Amino acid sequence: MLMKYVYLAGPISKPVPQHNVHRAVAAADELLAHGYAVFLPHLSVLWDMISPKDVEAWLTLDFAWIERCDVLVRLPGESTGSDREVAFAREHGIPVY
């Protein structure tokens, strides 16, 4: 079975990180149940708690993953970082849903 790789973009820090992570994990579970391999940047919240990075460092890592994905799925909500991820995907010919 050939899996499609999905980058799941969406708000992380605002308004409430825990709610955003919970919502993103639920969306990732749904995609996984339909056979997609999901990259979930929201899990970096734990990494950042242990070893903090600035936003640009996280976005650099995110862009590297986006380049390797087949599609980007954008969750609703205000997020400058997610908006930049969407723009990056489009610039690189990666479909955005």
C-alpha positions, -999 to 999 in steps of 0.1 A, spaced: 0 0 0 14 34 -10 8 59 17 4 96 10 24 119 33 4 147 49 17 177 67 -10 189 92 -8 227 97 -28 246 122 -27 269 152 -4 258 180 2 286 205 -30 307 203 -54 309 219 -47 278 241 -19 254 231 -34 223 248 -67 227 230 -49 232 196 -28 201 202 -58 181 212 -77 192 181 -47 185 158 -42 150 173 -79 142 166 -75 154 130 -43 134 126 -61 103 140 -88 107 114 -63 110 86 -43 80 98 -75 60 99 -80 68 62 -45 55 54 -24 87 54 10 91 71 7 123 90 35 147 102 21 166 132 41 197 141 19 202 171 39 175 189 68 199 190 51 215 219 66 187 241 100 191 225 99 228 230 91 223 267 123 203 271 145 222 246 130 256 237 136 270 202 125 302 185 97 303 160 120 306 130 139 274 141 106 255 142 95 269 109 128 259 93 122 223 104 86 225 93 95 237 58 119 207 55 91 183 63 66 201 40 89 196 11 87 159 16 50 157 19 24 150 -8 -1 174 6 -6 200 33 -39 200 53 -46 233 70 -68 233 102 -89 264 108 -78 291 131 -55 321 132 -19 312 128 9 333 112 31 302 112 5 280 95 -1 308 69 36 308 61 35 270 59 6 272 34 25 298 13 56 276 13 37 246 2 20 265 -26 54 279 -37 67 244 -40 37 230 -59 23 210 -29 -15 209 -28 -32 226 1 -65 214 15 
